[in-house]
Amino acid sequence: MKLCTSLLFMGLVSMLSFVASAMVVSNEVGALSTFKEAVYEDPHMVLSNWNTLDSDPCDWNGVSCTGTRDHVIKLNISGALLRGFLAPEIGKITYLQELILHGNNLIGTIPKELSALKSLKVLDLGKNQLSGPIPREIGNLTQIVKINLQSNGLTGRLPSELANLKYLQELRLDRNKLEGPVPAASTSNFPSNMHELYATNANSTGFCRSSLKVADFSYNFLVGSIPKCLEYLPRTSFQGNCLRVKDVKQRTKVQCAGASPAQGHPVVKPKHLSKAEHESKHEGGSKPAWLLALEIATGTMVGSLFLIGIFTAIQRFNNKSSIIIPWKKSSSEKEQISVYIDSEMLKNVTRYSRQELEVACEDFSNIIGSSPDSVVYKGTMKGGPEIAAISLCIKEENWTGHLELYFQREVADLARINHENTGKLLGYCRENSPFTRMLVFDYASNGTLYEHLHCYEEGFRLSWTRRMKIIIGIARGLKYLHNEIEPPFTISELNSNAIYLTEDFSPKVCMQPCLNFLAYI
């Protein structure tokens, strides 16, 4: 009897332990699901198997668990070009040891909730489009060994709380917009021996107390001098700032005195060609036959792929993706969300007034397309080109800070594109009375390639010469978007609805990012 009771008790304990573990995993799975919901573009379908209904989260792409598969300890999704926000709920994966999201296109701020990850050893958010300050709460990651925040748009001062990270060995903050001094001042001169080193660390602040072996502060707007306790680092770790040093190349006085850190990204030589260089490249010299053949073949294959184009509203596609946007919340919930938006983000993009566009589009009566998300108007600017103006159909009370950040980020990204075979953004309209968000594009008068292939009798308007011109133009447009602009625009699918034709039948490839904005709001 006692034996049976003991066995029953042990079985009950095991069952309760299993249930408890399952509950913990359920909480972590919920956080991962929210992370996926905050991603609005996944060009490589990395998150395609993140299905809570019929799969084990430990088998999801980029997710690693403990040996007993009861906790998530690593999330590694690097180089996937994900576009979206970093969900604060990641902070609920309390056993997480490595968070690696390097080389994506995440926007927004770094959530302070990450400070709840007490077991985190690696935080790699480098090469994204994150903005705002580094949260002071990062100083609570007491087990952290590596932090990589390079190549973002982070602003503000380096938080002194980073001094709490006594195990920190690698810190990469280069190519941001950080300002102020390096928090590494010591109360004594640089130690000459190990005994003095320990004594110095006991009475020092900032990075002098850390175990840094690798650090990079270059291409920011840091001021002051290089702390003596960090002089063992390569001098290039401090170049491109506003420091008072003579042997390390710094920014010009004009950049340091006349431009605030928010007024421009650290100066890095662009990888893409200027417009003049690009034109001369195309005009100079004939291309080898194999390259022309390759372009033709590429263009032919492209025609069979599928992408819903930028002006989806013009087409009669009313089906919407079932995408969950976590920041579509009630007004009371939205007021609690703080979103940092760089006021200089759109300083080089033409901003039209609603009145200008109203006149150009004949009191918004010239409608050429519509959908539940948007209305497309055709217009003619005074003394300027014909335009297609996309007006977003969303009420002001449903417009969140995250959507505003996304809107401005997409406008800034689309404004970078300048090629004869891609859709051209002319500007935008952003007004709050009445609430207006519009995108203004160059108008393509000959409609879409789809219309010419399927809506006209036997496509009689497209001779073989025109078809060849369209194929080569599409290939050149894709080459530009994928290879000649930095960062690239990845178009994984394409169809004839996304190809617009000008009066002389030159093709315009319409970019995917704008579509995602229209579809998801």
C-alpha positions as CSV (number, residue, x, y, z in Angstrom):
1,M,0.0,0.0,0.0
2,K,2.8,2.4,0.9
3,L,4.6,1.5,-2.3
4,C,1.5,2.3,-4.4
5,T,1.0,5.6,-2.5
6,S,4.7,6.5,-3.2
7,L,4.4,5.7,-6.8
8,L,1.2,7.7,-7.1
9,F,2.8,10.7,-5.4
10,M,5.8,10.5,-7.7
11,G,3.6,10.3,-10.7
12,L,1.6,13.3,-9.5
13,V,4.7,15.3,-8.9
14,S,6.1,14.5,-12.4
15,M,2.8,15.4,-14.0
16,L,2.7,18.8,-12.1
17,S,6.3,19.5,-13.2
18,F,5.4,18.7,-16.8
19,V,2.3,21.0,-16.7
20,A,4.4,23.8,-15.0
21,S,7.0,23.5,-17.7
22,A,4.3,23.5,-20.4
23,M,2.9,26.7,-18.9
24,V,6.3,28.4,-19.0
25,V,6.8,27.3,-22.6
26,S,3.3,28.6,-23.4
27,N,4.3,32.0,-22.1
28,E,7.5,32.0,-24.2
29,V,5.6,30.8,-27.3
30,G,3.2,33.7,-26.8
31,A,6.1,36.1,-26.8
32,L,7.5,34.6,-30.0
33,S,4.1,34.8,-31.6
34,T,4.0,38.5,-30.8
35,F,7.5,38.9,-32.2
36,K,6.2,37.4,-35.5
37,E,3.1,39.6,-35.5
38,A,5.3,42.7,-35.2
39,V,7.1,41.7,-38.5
40,Y,5.2,43.0,-41.5
41,E,7.6,41.8,-44.2
42,D,9.4,38.5,-44.3
43,P,10.9,38.3,-47.9
44,H,12.7,35.0,-47.3
45,M,9.8,33.4,-45.5
46,V,12.0,32.7,-42.5
47,L,9.1,32.7,-40.1
48,S,6.9,30.6,-42.3
49,N,7.0,27.6,-40.0
50,W,6.2,29.6,-36.9
51,N,2.9,27.9,-36.4
52,T,1.6,27.4,-32.9
53,L,-1.1,25.0,-33.9
54,D,0.8,22.1,-35.4
55,S,4.5,22.5,-34.7
56,D,7.0,22.5,-31.8
57,P,8.4,26.0,-31.2
58,C,11.8,24.4,-30.6
59,D,11.7,23.4,-34.3
60,W,11.0,26.9,-35.6
61,N,13.5,28.6,-37.7
62,G,16.0,30.5,-35.6
63,V,14.8,29.1,-32.3
64,S,16.9,27.0,-30.0
65,C,15.7,25.4,-26.7
66,T,17.2,23.7,-23.7
67,G,18.0,20.0,-23.8
68,T,14.7,19.3,-22.2
69,R,12.9,21.5,-24.7
70,D,11.1,23.4,-21.9
71,H,12.6,26.9,-22.4
72,V,13.8,29.0,-25.3
73,I,17.4,30.0,-24.9
74,K,18.4,31.4,-28.3
75,L,16.7,33.4,-31.0
76,N,18.9,33.9,-34.1
77,I,17.4,35.4,-37.2
78,S,20.2,37.3,-38.8
79,G,20.4,38.5,-42.4
80,A,16.7,37.8,-43.1
81,L,15.8,41.3,-44.1
82,L,12.8,41.3,-41.8
83,R,10.9,44.6,-41.7
84,G,8.9,45.5,-38.6
85,F,9.3,46.4,-35.0
86,L,11.1,44.7,-32.1
87,A,8.2,43.6,-29.9
88,P,8.7,44.4,-26.1
89,E,7.2,41.0,-25.3
90,I,10.6,39.5,-26.1
91,G,11.5,40.4,-22.5
92,K,9.1,37.6,-21.4
93,I,11.5,34.9,-22.7
94,T,13.3,35.0,-19.4
95,Y,15.7,32.1,-20.1
96,L,16.9,33.6,-23.3
97,Q,20.7,33.7,-23.5
98,E,21.2,35.0,-27.1
99,L,19.1,37.5,-29.1
100,I,20.7,37.8,-32.5
101,L,18.7,39.9,-35.1
102,H,21.7,41.2,-37.0
103,G,21.2,42.4,-40.6
104,N,17.4,43.0,-40.8
105,N,15.4,46.1,-41.3
106,L,13.8,46.5,-37.9
107,I,12.6,50.0,-37.1
108,G,11.4,51.7,-33.9
109,T,13.2,51.8,-30.6
110,I,15.0,49.2,-28.5
111,P,12.4,48.1,-25.9
112,K,13.4,48.7,-22.3
113,E,11.7,45.4,-21.5
114,L,14.7,43.6,-22.8
115,S,16.2,44.4,-19.4
116,A,14.1,41.5,-18.0
117,L,16.4,39.0,-19.8
118,K,18.6,38.4,-16.8
119,S,20.3,35.4,-18.5
120,L,21.1,37.2,-21.7
121,K,24.7,37.0,-22.8
122,V,24.6,38.1,-26.4
123,L,22.5,41.0,-27.7
124,D,23.1,41.6,-31.4
125,L,20.8,44.2,-33.1
126,G,23.4,45.5,-35.5
127,K,22.7,46.7,-39.1
128,N,19.0,47.5,-38.6
129,Q,17.2,50.8,-38.7
130,L,16.5,51.2,-35.0
131,S,16.3,54.8,-33.6
132,G,16.0,56.6,-30.4
133,P,18.2,56.4,-27.3
134,I,19.9,53.3,-25.9
135,P,17.6,52.5,-22.9
136,R,19.3,52.9,-19.6
137,E,17.6,49.6,-18.5
138,I,20.2,47.7,-20.6
139,G,22.5,48.2,-17.6
140,N,20.4,45.6,-15.8
141,L,21.7,42.8,-18.1
142,T,24.2,41.7,-15.6
143,Q,25.3,38.6,-17.5
144,I,25.8,40.2,-20.8
145,V,29.1,39.5,-22.6
146,K,28.5,41.0,-26.1
147,I,26.4,44.0,-27.3
148,N,26.3,44.9,-30.9
149,L,24.2,47.9,-31.9
150,Q,26.3,49.1,-34.9
151,S,24.8,50.6,-38.1
152,N,21.5,51.9,-36.8
153,G,20.2,55.4,-36.1
154,L,20.5,55.5,-32.4
155,T,20.7,58.9,-30.8
156,G,21.3,60.4,-27.3
157,R,24.1,59.9,-24.8
158,L,25.7,56.6,-23.9
159,P,24.0,55.6,-20.7
160,S,26.2,55.5,-17.7
161,E,24.4,52.4,-16.6
162,L,26.5,50.4,-19.0
163,A,29.1,50.5,-16.3
164,N,27.1,47.9,-14.4
165,L,28.0,45.3,-17.1
166,K,31.1,43.9,-15.4
167,Y,31.2,40.8,-17.8
168,L,30.9,42.9,-20.9
169,Q,33.7,42.0,-23.3
170,E,32.5,43.3,-26.7
171,L,30.7,46.5,-27.4
172,R,30.0,47.8,-30.9
173,L,28.2,51.1,-31.2
174,D,29.7,52.4,-34.4
175,R,27.8,54.1,-37.2
176,N,25.0,55.6,-35.2
177,K,24.2,59.2,-34.1
178,L,25.3,59.0,-30.5
179,E,26.5,62.1,-28.7
180,G,28.2,63.2,-25.5
181,P,31.3,61.8,-23.8
182,V,32.3,58.2,-23.5
183,P,31.3,57.3,-19.9
184,A,34.7,55.9,-19.0
185,A,36.3,58.5,-16.7
186,S,38.6,57.2,-14.0
187,T,39.5,58.8,-10.6
188,S,43.2,58.2,-11.2
189,N,45.7,58.0,-14.0
190,F,46.0,54.9,-16.2
191,P,47.4,52.1,-14.0
192,S,51.0,51.0,-14.6
193,N,50.6,47.5,-13.1
194,M,47.9,44.9,-12.2
195,H,47.8,46.0,-8.6
196,E,47.0,49.5,-9.6
197,L,44.5,48.2,-12.2
198,Y,42.4,46.5,-9.6
199,A,42.6,49.6,-7.3
200,T,41.6,51.9,-10.2
201,N,38.6,49.7,-11.2
202,A,37.3,49.9,-7.6
203,N,37.2,53.8,-7.8
204,S,36.3,54.3,-11.4
205,T,33.1,54.8,-13.4
206,G,31.9,53.9,-16.9
207,F,33.7,51.5,-19.1
208,C,36.8,51.6,-16.9
209,R,35.0,49.1,-14.7
210,S,34.2,46.7,-17.5
211,S,36.1,43.8,-19.0
212,L,36.0,45.2,-22.5
213,K,38.3,43.5,-25.0
214,V,36.7,44.7,-28.2
215,A,34.9,48.1,-28.6
216,D,34.0,50.4,-31.5
217,F,32.6,53.9,-31.0
218,S,33.5,55.2,-34.5
219,Y,31.3,57.4,-36.7
220,N,29.1,58.9,-34.1
221,F,29.1,62.5,-32.6
222,L,30.9,61.7,-29.4
223,V,32.8,64.6,-27.7
224,G,35.6,65.0,-25.2
225,S,38.7,62.9,-25.1
226,I,39.5,59.2,-25.3
227,P,39.6,57.8,-21.8
228,K,43.0,56.6,-20.8
229,C,41.6,53.3,-19.6
230,L,40.5,52.6,-23.2
231,E,43.7,53.6,-24.9
232,Y,44.5,50.0,-25.5
233,L,41.7,49.9,-28.2
234,P,42.7,50.5,-31.8
235,R,42.6,54.2,-32.7
236,T,40.1,53.5,-35.5
237,S,37.6,52.6,-32.8
238,F,37.2,56.3,-32.1
239,Q,37.5,57.8,-35.6
240,G,34.7,59.8,-37.2
241,N,33.6,61.6,-34.0
242,C,34.0,65.0,-32.5
243,L,36.7,64.1,-30.0
244,R,39.6,66.3,-29.0
245,V,42.4,64.1,-30.5
246,K,45.0,64.8,-33.2
247,D,46.1,61.4,-34.3
248,V,42.6,60.0,-35.1
249,K,40.6,61.3,-38.0
250,Q,37.5,63.2,-36.8
251,R,34.5,64.9,-38.3
252,T,35.0,68.5,-39.6
253,K,34.3,71.4,-37.3
254,V,31.2,72.2,-39.4
255,Q,29.8,68.8,-38.9
256,C,30.4,68.9,-35.2
257,A,29.4,72.5,-34.6
258,G,26.7,73.1,-37.2
259,A,24.9,69.8,-37.4
260,S,23.2,68.1,-34.5
261,P,23.5,64.4,-34.2
262,A,19.9,64.0,-35.4
263,Q,20.6,65.7,-38.7
264,G,22.3,63.0,-40.5
265,H,23.6,59.5,-40.3
266,P,27.4,59.1,-39.7
267,V,29.2,59.7,-43.0
268,V,29.9,56.4,-44.6
269,K,30.9,56.3,-48.3
270,P,27.8,55.0,-50.2
271,K,28.1,51.8,-52.1
272,H,25.6,52.8,-54.8
273,L,26.4,55.1,-57.7
274,S,25.2,58.6,-58.0
275,K,22.6,59.4,-60.7
276,A,25.2,60.9,-63.0
277,E,27.5,58.0,-62.6
278,H,24.7,55.6,-63.1
279,E,23.6,57.3,-66.3
280,S,27.2,57.4,-67.7
281,K,27.6,53.8,-66.8
282,H,24.6,52.8,-68.9
283,E,25.5,55.2,-71.8
284,G,29.2,54.3,-72.0
285,G,30.2,51.4,-74.2
286,S,28.2,48.5,-75.6
287,K,27.4,45.4,-73.5
288,P,28.7,42.0,-74.3
289,A,26.3,39.6,-75.9
290,W,26.2,37.2,-73.0
291,L,25.2,40.0,-70.6
292,L,22.3,41.1,-72.9
293,A,21.2,37.5,-73.2
294,L,21.3,37.2,-69.4
295,E,19.2,40.3,-69.0
296,I,16.7,38.9,-71.5
297,A,16.5,35.6,-69.8
298,T,16.2,37.2,-66.4
299,G,13.4,39.4,-67.6
300,T,11.6,36.4,-69.1
301,M,11.7,34.5,-65.9
302,V,10.6,37.5,-63.9
303,G,7.3,37.6,-65.9
304,S,6.2,34.3,-64.3
305,L,6.7,35.4,-60.7
306,F,4.1,36.9,-58.5
307,L,4.0,40.2,-56.5
308,I,1.1,42.5,-55.8
309,G,2.3,45.9,-57.0
310,I,2.6,49.3,-55.3
311,F,-0.7,50.5,-56.8
312,T,-2.7,47.4,-55.8
313,A,-5.6,49.8,-55.1
314,I,-5.9,50.4,-58.9
315,Q,-6.5,46.7,-59.4
316,R,-9.6,44.8,-58.4
317,F,-8.1,42.8,-55.6
318,N,-10.2,43.1,-52.5
319,N,-8.8,40.2,-50.5
320,K,-6.6,41.2,-47.5
321,S,-3.9,39.3,-45.7
322,S,-4.9,38.2,-42.2
323,I,-2.0,40.0,-40.6
324,I,-2.3,41.0,-36.9
325,I,-0.9,44.4,-36.0
326,P,-0.3,44.5,-32.2
327,W,-0.4,48.3,-32.1
328,K,-4.0,48.5,-33.4
329,K,-5.2,49.1,-29.9
330,S,-7.8,51.3,-28.1
331,S,-7.0,55.0,-27.5
332,S,-6.2,54.4,-23.9
333,E,-3.7,51.7,-24.7
334,K,-2.1,53.7,-27.5
335,E,-1.4,56.7,-25.2
336,Q,0.8,54.4,-23.2
337,I,3.1,53.7,-26.2
338,S,6.0,56.0,-26.7
339,V,7.4,56.0,-30.2
340,Y,10.6,57.9,-31.2
341,I,10.4,59.5,-34.6
342,D,13.4,61.4,-36.0
343,S,12.1,64.9,-37.0
344,E,14.8,65.1,-39.7
345,M,13.8,61.8,-41.4
346,L,12.0,63.4,-44.3
347,K,13.9,66.7,-44.6
348,N,15.0,65.9,-48.1
349,V,11.7,64.6,-49.4
350,T,9.2,66.9,-51.1
351,R,6.1,67.5,-48.9
352,Y,2.9,68.6,-50.7
353,S,0.0,70.3,-49.0
354,R,-3.4,68.8,-49.2
355,Q,-4.6,71.9,-51.0
356,E,-1.9,71.5,-53.7
357,L,-3.0,67.9,-54.3
358,E,-6.7,68.8,-54.2
359,V,-6.2,71.3,-57.0
360,A,-4.0,68.9,-59.0
361,C,-6.6,66.1,-58.7
362,E,-9.6,68.3,-59.5
363,D,-11.0,68.4,-56.0
364,F,-10.2,64.7,-55.6
365,S,-12.8,63.8,-58.2
366,N,-10.5,62.1,-60.7
367,I,-10.5,58.6,-59.1
368,I,-8.7,55.9,-61.0
369,G,-8.8,53.2,-58.5
370,S,-9.8,52.3,-55.0
371,S,-9.8,49.5,-52.3
372,P,-10.8,49.3,-48.7
373,D,-7.4,50.6,-47.8
374,S,-6.8,53.5,-50.2
375,V,-8.1,55.7,-53.0
376,V,-5.9,56.5,-56.0
377,Y,-6.4,59.8,-57.8
378,K,-4.9,61.0,-61.1
379,G,-3.8,64.6,-61.3
380,T,-1.5,67.1,-62.9
381,M,0.7,69.4,-60.9
382,K,0.8,73.0,-61.9
383,G,3.5,73.3,-64.5
384,G,4.7,69.8,-63.5
385,P,4.2,66.1,-64.3
386,E,1.1,63.9,-64.1
387,I,0.8,62.2,-60.8
388,A,-0.9,59.2,-59.1
389,A,-1.8,60.2,-55.5
390,I,-2.6,57.4,-53.1
391,S,-4.7,58.5,-50.2
392,L,-4.7,56.1,-47.2
393,C,-8.2,55.3,-45.9
394,I,-7.7,55.3,-42.1
395,K,-9.3,57.3,-39.3
396,E,-7.2,59.5,-37.1
397,E,-8.3,57.6,-34.0
398,N,-6.8,54.4,-35.5
399,W,-3.5,56.0,-36.4
400,T,-0.8,55.0,-33.9
401,G,2.7,56.2,-33.3
402,H,4.1,53.0,-34.8
403,L,2.1,53.5,-38.0
404,E,3.3,57.1,-38.3
405,L,6.9,55.9,-37.9
406,Y,6.3,53.2,-40.5
407,F,4.8,55.7,-42.9
408,Q,7.7,58.1,-42.6
409,R,10.2,55.3,-42.8
410,E,8.7,54.0,-46.0
411,V,8.5,57.5,-47.5
412,A,12.2,57.9,-46.7
413,D,13.1,54.5,-48.2
414,L,11.1,55.0,-51.4
415,A,12.6,58.4,-51.9
416,R,16.0,56.9,-52.2
417,I,15.0,55.0,-55.4
418,N,15.9,56.8,-58.6
419,H,16.1,54.6,-61.8
420,E,14.4,54.9,-65.2
421,N,12.8,51.4,-64.7
422,T,11.4,51.8,-61.2
423,G,8.4,53.6,-59.9
424,K,9.4,57.1,-58.7
425,L,8.1,58.7,-55.5
426,L,7.7,62.4,-56.0
427,G,6.7,63.2,-52.5
428,Y,4.1,62.8,-49.7
429,C,1.4,64.7,-47.9
430,R,1.0,64.6,-44.1
431,E,-1.6,66.8,-42.4
432,N,-3.7,66.4,-39.3
433,S,-6.6,68.7,-40.2
434,P,-8.2,67.1,-42.0
435,F,-6.3,63.9,-41.3
436,T,-4.4,63.1,-44.4
437,R,-1.6,60.6,-45.4
438,M,-0.8,60.5,-49.1
439,L,1.9,59.2,-51.3
440,V,2.6,60.9,-54.6
441,F,4.1,59.0,-57.5
442,D,5.0,59.7,-61.1
443,Y,2.0,58.6,-63.3
444,A,2.5,55.9,-65.8
445,S,0.0,56.6,-68.6
446,N,-0.1,53.2,-70.3
447,G,-1.4,51.2,-67.4
448,T,-0.1,47.9,-66.3
449,L,1.6,45.1,-68.2
450,Y,-1.2,42.8,-67.1
451,E,-3.8,45.0,-68.9
452,H,-1.9,44.8,-72.1
453,L,-1.4,41.0,-71.9
454,H,-4.9,40.0,-70.8
455,C,-7.4,42.9,-71.2
456,Y,-6.7,43.9,-74.8
457,E,-7.6,41.5,-77.6
458,E,-4.6,39.2,-78.0
459,G,-2.3,41.8,-76.6
460,F,-2.3,43.5,-80.1
461,R,-0.6,46.6,-78.8
462,L,2.6,44.7,-77.7
463,S,4.8,44.0,-80.6
464,W,7.8,41.7,-80.1
465,T,10.0,44.8,-80.1
466,R,8.0,46.3,-77.3
467,R,8.0,43.0,-75.4
468,M,11.8,42.8,-75.7
469,K,12.1,46.4,-74.4
470,I,9.8,45.7,-71.5
471,I,11.7,42.5,-70.5
472,I,15.1,44.2,-70.6
473,G,13.8,47.2,-68.7
474,I,12.4,44.9,-65.9
475,A,15.7,43.1,-65.6
476,R,17.5,46.5,-65.3
477,G,15.1,47.7,-62.7
478,L,15.5,44.6,-60.6
479,K,19.2,44.7,-60.9
480,Y,19.2,48.2,-59.6
481,L,16.8,47.4,-56.7
482,H,18.7,44.3,-55.7
483,N,22.4,45.2,-56.3
484,E,22.9,48.9,-57.0
485,I,21.3,50.6,-54.1
486,E,22.3,50.2,-50.4
487,P,20.5,48.9,-48.5
488,P,18.8,46.9,-51.3
489,F,15.1,46.5,-52.0
490,T,14.4,42.8,-52.1
491,I,11.6,41.8,-54.4
492,S,11.1,38.0,-54.0
493,E,8.0,37.8,-56.2
494,L,6.7,39.8,-59.2
495,N,3.8,39.7,-61.6
496,S,2.5,41.8,-64.5
497,N,0.2,43.9,-62.2
498,A,3.3,45.4,-60.6
499,I,4.8,46.6,-64.0
500,Y,3.6,50.0,-65.1
501,L,4.2,51.3,-68.6
502,T,4.9,54.8,-69.7
503,E,3.8,56.5,-72.8
504,D,6.7,55.0,-74.8
505,F,6.2,51.6,-73.1
506,S,9.1,51.8,-70.8
507,P,8.5,49.6,-67.8
508,K,8.4,50.8,-64.2
509,V,8.9,48.1,-61.5
510,C,6.8,49.1,-58.5
511,M,8.4,48.4,-55.2
512,Q,7.1,46.0,-52.5
513,P,7.5,48.1,-49.3
514,C,4.7,50.5,-50.2
515,L,2.3,47.7,-50.8
516,N,2.9,46.2,-47.4
517,F,2.0,49.6,-45.8
518,L,-1.2,49.8,-47.8
519,A,-2.2,46.2,-47.0
520,Y,-1.4,46.1,-43.3
521,I,-3.1,49.2,-42.0
